């Protein structure tokens, strides 16, 4: 079984409805771990989702897509805390402003998460908001460590969100604790820029980005267990790095194009799916992948992400859709 731990939430996206500046907020299910769990299940994997879900109406709205694709909510009892919200509004230049209102995604206990963790699992994927708060990070690190003891490969997608972080240096220390135990990490170039600049937005040239990536890849691969680093560059595609090989892959063009919501989460699900099918998630397996295999791995992930981007919102493809592209 694949188990994904982390947040689910509702994205409230603002849309103008009148010349007087009136807006309406349109609700979409979301959260990076939530999206990844759905994508994994649609690719044919037995998948569990480890996250508290509210008893409120928005919690029911979140439960629908999980049930539709067969994701198992591992915390069967829903919580009284209201559903976590991410509110997106825009200024007059259409620059997005984000506000996060967290509640249900943090309504867990260490004992509750450990009790809900399956006795046997193949992969535990963690990330998103898990390292942000010290008390939360301590619990999620304990859960990830227990999953490792039960034989699971560990993977991470940090999905860095500086606007949620009060103490960025502390956040980086907590993130490092997770990086010391995982085998695979996927980061975006935006994640790395945020880590380098202590959460400050900054534009870099491609040459500066490449130097930044080389520095972080070297650091990540020096960790005790980390074997594979994947870096995504948006429309520039993705790259994969081990100590002995590297590869790069362009995007799979979305036709028609919807948006990029959930693209990185879908790519991560594709990478995990393909690596598991090759038996590469056993210790040493990712490190042994050749450049050719890394290219194939990125290609699979790129197709999953590209097919997702044909839609508005996160709508990952089925395995049949992915296979049809790869055969074509």
C-alpha positions in Angstrom: 0.0 0.0 0.0 1.0 3.6 -0.7 0.2 5.9 2.2 0.3 9.7 1.8 0.4 11.8 5.0 -0.4 15.5 5.1 -3.0 18.1 4.6 -6.3 18.3 2.7 -7.9 21.7 2.3 -10.4 23.8 0.3 -9.0 26.3 -2.2 -11.3 29.3 -2.3 -10.5 31.0 -5.6 -11.8 34.6 -6.1 -13.6 35.5 -9.3 -14.9 39.0 -10.1 -18.6 39.2 -10.6 -19.3 43.0 -10.9 -17.8 46.3 -12.0 -18.0 47.4 -8.3 -15.3 45.0 -7.3 -17.6 42.4 -5.9 -16.1 38.9 -6.0 -17.3 35.4 -5.5 -15.2 32.6 -4.0 -15.3 29.3 -5.8 -14.4 26.1 -3.8 -12.0 23.5 -5.1 -10.7 20.4 -3.2 -7.0 20.5 -2.7 -3.8 20.1 -0.7 -0.6 18.7 -2.2 -0.8 15.3 -0.3 -4.5 15.0 -1.0 -3.9 15.5 -4.7 -1.0 13.0 -4.7 -3.1 10.4 -3.0 -5.8 10.7 -5.6 -3.3 10.6 -8.4 -1.7 7.4 -7.0 -5.0 5.7 -6.8 -6.0 6.6 -10.3 -2.7 5.1 -11.5 -3.8 1.8 -10.0 -2.2 1.8 -6.6 -3.7 0.7 -3.4 -3.6 4.0 -1.6 -4.4 5.3 1.9 -4.6 9.0 3.0 -3.5 9.9 6.5 -5.2 13.2 7.4 -8.0 14.4 9.7 -11.1 15.4 7.7 -13.8 17.6 9.2 -17.3 16.7 10.0 -18.5 19.9 8.2 -19.9 20.2 4.7 -16.6 21.0 3.2 -15.2 17.9 4.8 -17.8 15.9 3.0 -16.9 17.7 -0.2 -13.3 16.5 0.3 -14.4 13.0 0.9 -16.2 12.7 -2.4 -13.1 12.5 -4.8 -11.3 10.1 -2.4 -14.2 7.7 -2.4 -14.7 8.1 -6.2 -11.2 6.7 -6.9 -10.9 4.3 -4.0 -8.5 6.2 -1.7 -8.9 4.8 1.9 -9.2 7.5 4.5 -7.1 6.0 7.3 -8.5 8.2 10.0 -12.0 6.8 9.9 -13.5 9.2 12.5 -14.0 12.7 11.2 -13.1 15.7 13.4 -15.1 18.6 14.8 -12.5 21.2 13.7 -13.6 23.1 10.6 -12.0 22.4 7.2 -8.7 24.1 6.5 -9.0 26.9 3.8 -6.6 28.4 1.4 -8.1 31.7 0.1 -6.7 33.1 -3.2 -7.5 36.7 -4.1 -5.9 39.0 -6.7 -4.8 42.6 -6.8 -5.6 45.0 -9.7 -2.6 43.5 -11.7 -3.8 39.9 -11.2 -1.1 39.1 -8.8 -2.2 36.3 -6.5 -2.4 36.8 -2.7 -2.8 33.7 -0.5 -4.3 33.4 2.9 -4.3 30.1 4.8 -6.7 29.3 7.6 -5.7 26.0 9.2 -7.8 23.9 11.4 -8.9 20.3 10.6 -5.6 19.3 9.0 -3.9 19.9 12.4 -6.5 18.1 14.4 -4.5 15.0 15.0 -2.5 13.3 17.8 0.7 11.3 17.6 -1.2 8.3 19.1 -4.0 8.6 16.6 -1.8 8.8 13.5 0.4 5.9 14.7 -2.7 3.8 15.4 -4.1 4.5 11.9 -0.8 3.7 10.1 -1.2 0.2 8.4 1.0 -2.6 9.8 2.2 -3.3 6.2 2.9 -0.5 3.7 5.2 -0.2 0.8 5.7 3.6 0.5 5.0 6.5 2.9 4.9 9.9 1.2 5.1 12.9 3.4 5.3 16.6 2.8 3.2 19.7 2.3 2.5 21.4 5.6 4.0 18.7 7.8 7.3 20.4 8.7 5.8 23.9 9.2 4.9 23.9 12.9 7.4 22.4 15.4 4.8 20.4 17.2 3.3 19.0 14.0 6.8 18.2 12.6 7.7 16.2 15.7 4.6 14.1 15.3 4.9 13.6 11.5 8.6 12.7 11.9 7.6 10.0 14.4 5.0 8.6 12.0 7.5 8.6 9.1 10.1 6.8 11.2 7.5 4.2 12.3 6.6 3.7 8.7 10.2 3.1 7.9 10.5 0.5 10.7 7.5 -1.3 9.1 9.4 -1.6 5.8 8.1 1.4 3.9 10.2 3.4 1.5 10.0 7.1 2.4 9.5 10.0 -0.1 8.9 13.7 0.3 7.5 16.7 -1.5 8.1 19.7 0.7 6.0 22.1 -1.3 7.5 25.1 0.5 5.0 27.7 1.5 6.9 30.7 3.0 3.7 32.6 3.8 2.8 29.9 6.4 6.2 30.0 8.1 6.9 32.2 11.1 10.5 31.1 11.7 12.1 30.1 8.4 15.4 29.0 10.0 13.4 26.7 12.3 11.4 25.4 9.3 14.6 24.6 7.5 16.0 22.6 10.5 12.7 20.7 10.7 12.8 20.0 6.9 16.3 18.7 7.2 15.2 16.2 9.8 12.8 14.7 7.2 15.4 14.8 4.5 17.7 12.7 6.7 15.4 9.8 6.6 13.7 9.8 3.1 15.0 8.0 0.0 13.4 10.3 -2.6 12.7 14.0 -2.6 10.9 16.1 -5.3 11.4 19.9 -5.1 10.4 22.6 -7.5 12.9 25.4 -8.5 10.6 27.7 -6.5 11.1 25.6 -3.4 14.9 25.8 -3.8 14.8 29.6 -4.3 12.7 30.0 -1.2 15.1 27.8 0.8 18.0 29.8 -0.4 16.5 33.2 0.2 14.8 32.4 3.6 11.4 32.6 2.0 11.9 35.7 0.0 10.5 35.8 -3.6 13.3 36.3 -6.1 13.8 35.9 -9.8 16.9 34.1 -11.0 18.4 33.6 -14.4 18.6 30.1 -15.8 22.3 30.0 -15.1 21.7 31.0 -11.5 19.0 28.4 -11.1 21.3 25.7 -12.4 24.0 26.7 -9.9 21.4 26.7 -7.1 20.2 23.2 -8.1 23.7 21.8 -8.2 24.4 23.1 -4.7 21.2 21.7 -3.2 21.4 18.4 -5.0 24.9 17.8 -3.6 23.6 18.6 -0.1 20.6 16.4 -0.5 22.5 13.4 -1.8 25.0 13.7 1.1 22.1 12.7 3.4 22.3 9.2 5.0 19.4 7.6 3.0 18.6 10.0 0.2 19.2 8.3 -3.2 17.2 10.3 -5.8 16.5 14.0 -6.1 13.9 15.3 -8.7 13.7 19.0 -9.5 10.8 20.4 -11.5 11.1 23.6 -13.5 7.5 24.2 -14.6 7.4 24.6 -18.4 11.2 23.8 -18.6 10.5 20.2 -17.5 12.2 18.2 -14.9 15.6 16.7 -14.0 16.6 13.7 -11.9 19.9 13.2 -10.0 21.5 10.3 -8.2 25.2 10.1 -7.1 26.1 8.2 -10.3 23.6 9.4 -13.0 21.3 12.2 -14.0 18.7 12.9 -16.6 16.3 15.5 -17.9 12.9 15.5 -19.5 10.6 18.1 -21.1 7.0 18.5 -20.3 4.2 16.6 -21.9 2.1 19.3 -23.6 -1.4 19.6 -22.3 -3.9 19.8 -25.2 -6.2 21.5 -24.6 -4.6 23.4 -21.7 -6.6 23.9 -18.5 -4.2 25.0 -15.7 -1.2 23.7 -13.8 -3.0 23.0 -10.5 -1.7 19.7 -9.1 0.8 19.1 -11.8 3.7 18.6 -9.4 1.6 16.3 -7.2 0.6 14.2 -10.3 4.2 14.0 -11.4 5.3 12.8 -8.0 2.6 10.1 -8.1 3.8 9.0 -11.5 7.4 8.8 -10.4 6.5 6.7 -7.3 4.3 4.4 -9.4 6.9 3.7 -12.0 9.7 3.3 -9.4 7.6 0.8 -7.3 6.8 -1.2 -10.4 10.5 -1.5 -11.2 11.2 -2.6 -7.6 13.4 0.5 -7.3 12.0 1.6 -4.0 13.9 -1.0 -2.0 17.1 0.2 -0.4 19.7 1.0 -3.0 17.3 0.6 -5.9 16.9 4.3 -6.8 20.6 4.9 -6.5 21.3 2.1 -9.0 19.0 3.6 -11.7 20.9 4.4 -15.0 20.5 7.6 -16.8 18.2 5.8 -19.3 16.0 4.6 -16.5 15.9 8.0 -14.9 14.8 9.5 -18.3 12.0 6.9 -18.5 11.0 7.7 -14.9 10.7 11.4 -15.6 8.9 10.7 -18.9 6.2 8.7 -17.0 5.8 11.5 -14.5 5.7 14.2 -17.2 2.9 12.4 -19.0 0.9 12.1 -15.8 1.4 15.8 -15.1 0.7 16.9 -18.6 -2.6 15.0 -18.8 -3.6 16.5 -15.5 -3.0 20.0 -17.0 -5.7 19.4 -19.6 -8.2 20.3 -16.9 -9.0 23.2 -14.6 -8.0 22.1 -11.1 -6.3 18.9 -10.2 -7.8 16.1 -12.2 -5.1 13.4 -12.5 -5.3 10.8 -15.4 -6.1 7.2 -15.2 -3.5 4.6 -15.8 -5.1 3.7 -19.1 -4.8 7.3 -20.3 -1.1 7.4 -19.4 -0.4 4.1 -21.0 -2.1 5.2 -24.2 0.2 8.2 -24.5 3.3 6.1 -23.7 2.4 3.6 -26.3 1.7 6.2 -28.9 
